[in-house]
Amino acid sequence: MKFSRKNSEKKVVRRSIKSALGLYFLFFVLFSMPSYAQDSIALPKDLNEEKELKFQQYFFKALAEKSIRNFQKAIENLESCNQIIPNDVAVFFEFSKNYFALHQIELAKEYIDRALVKDPENHWMLQHLVAVLQSSNSYAEAIQVQIELVAQKPKNVQLKEALIKLYLRNNQPEKALETVNLITEQNGSTVYIRDLKTALEKRKLRFKKKEEEPTKLESFQAKFDFDKTYHSLKRLLKNSKNEAVLLKYSKLGIQRFPAQPYVYLVQGKILNHQKAYKNALSILNRGIDFVIEDEMEQDFFREIAKSYKGLENLQEEKMYLKKLNKE
C-alpha cells in the first residue's frame, strides 16, 4: 500500500510538472513577443481540441516569424490559420500588421477594416488603423479615429499629443491649438506642450495679420468704388501690390482724372514690369506733361529710361539717365 501510494504521488507530481512546463512555455511565447502581448487580441475558444492545437501552432509560428521580420512567412502561417477557422478577428489583425510591415498599405487597410467590423471598439486595432491611414496621407480619416481613441482614454496625454500632430499634418493649426489648450486644462502642462502652445499662438497671430491685409485692400477698393474720388483712388494705388488691381485702377484713374500725373506713373511702372515698354513709354510721356513736383519728375525720368532700355534705345536711355543724375 505504501509503494502504491508513493507511485500515485509521483504520477501527480509528474503531471503537475508537465502542466507547469506547459503553462511556462505558453507564458514565454506570449510575453517574449511584445507586439502580441501588448496589442493583440484573444484567440478563439470555441474550437475542438485538435483544431485548437493546429490553429495555435500556426498562429504562434506566425508571431515568431513576424518577430524576426519574416513577414511573408508569417502571412503564410496566418493563411493556414484562416483555413482552420475562417474570418477570425485575431488573424485579420495579424494579417494587417504583416502587410503593413511589407508596405502593402491597401491590403493592410483591407484586413484591419475586416477586423474592426467584428470588434469596432478595440483600442489596439484602432491605433493600428491610425498608423495605416497616416502612411497613405489620409489624415482627415486618421483624425476621426484618433478622436475616438482619445474618447476611450480621455486622461491619456500621449493620445492627445498624437491628435495634435495629425492636426498639424492636415494643416489644421487652429484645431491643434484647441487640443493643446484642452490638454493644459485637463491634464496640466509639460515643456513640450508649453513650447508647442507658444509656437502655435505665434503662428496664429502671423496668419491673422496676413488675413487682415487683403481685407484692408478690399476696403480701399470698396471706398473708391463708392465715392469715386481721387483721394480714395490714390490711397488704393499706394496700398496695393497686386499688379492686376494697379493696372485696372490706374486705367480708371487716367480716364477719370486725366490731369493727375500719379495715375500715369503707376500704370507706366506696371507696364514696364510686364515688359510692355512701348505702351509704358506712351503713358509716361503723356503723364509727365502734368508733373509739377521735382520728386515726381525724377520718378518719371527713371521709368522712361527703363522703357527706352527695354526698347534697346540706348541713346534715349542715356539722355534720361543724365537728366536723372543732374537732379
Long-range contacts (C-beta under 8 A, 24 or more apart in sequence): 29-60, 29-63, 29-64, 32-67, 33-63, 33-64, 33-66, 33-67, 35-63, 35-66, 35-67, 35-97, 36-63, 38-124, 39-124, 39-127, 39-128, 40-90, 40-93, 40-94, 40-124, 41-89, 41-90, 41-93, 41-119, 41-122, 41-124, 41-125, 42-90, 43-88, 43-90, 44-85, 44-88, 44-90, 47-84, 47-85, 51-84, 51-85, 54-84, 55-81, 55-84, 55-85, 58-84, 59-90, 59-91, 59-94, 62-94, 62-98, 63-94, 66-94, 66-97, 66-98, 66-101, 69-101, 71-98, 71-99, 71-101, 71-102, 72-98, 72-102, 74-98, 75-99, 87-114, 87-118, 89-115, 89-118, 89-119, 89-122, 92-118, 93-124, 93-125, 93-128, 96-128, 96-132, 97-128, 100-128, 100-131, 100-132, 100-135, 103-135, 105-132, 105-135, 105-136, 108-132, 109-133, 109-136, 121-152, 123-149, 123-152, 123-153, 126-152, 130-162, 130-166, 134-166, 134-169, 139-166, 139-169, 139-170, 140-170, 142-166, 143-167, 143-170, 143-172, 154-186, 155-186, 155-187, 157-183, 157-187, 157-190, 160-187, 161-192, 161-193, 164-196, 173-200, 173-203, 173-204, 173-207, 174-204, 176-200, 177-201, 177-204, 217-242, 217-245, 221-245, 221-249, 224-249, 228-256, 230-256, 230-257, 230-260, 233-257, 233-263, 234-262, 237-262, 237-263, 237-266, 243-270, 243-273, 243-274, 246-270, 247-271, 254-283, 259-290, 260-290, 261-287, 261-288, 261-290, 261-291, 261-292, 261-296, 261-300, 262-296, 263-287, 264-288, 264-290, 265-296, 265-299, 265-300, 265-303, 268-300, 268-303, 268-304, 268-307, 269-303, 272-303, 272-306, 272-307, 272-310, 275-310, 277-306, 277-307, 277-308, 277-310, 277-311, 278-307, 278-311, 280-306, 280-307, 280-310, 281-307, 281-308, 281-311, 294-327, 297-327, 298-324, 298-327, 301-327
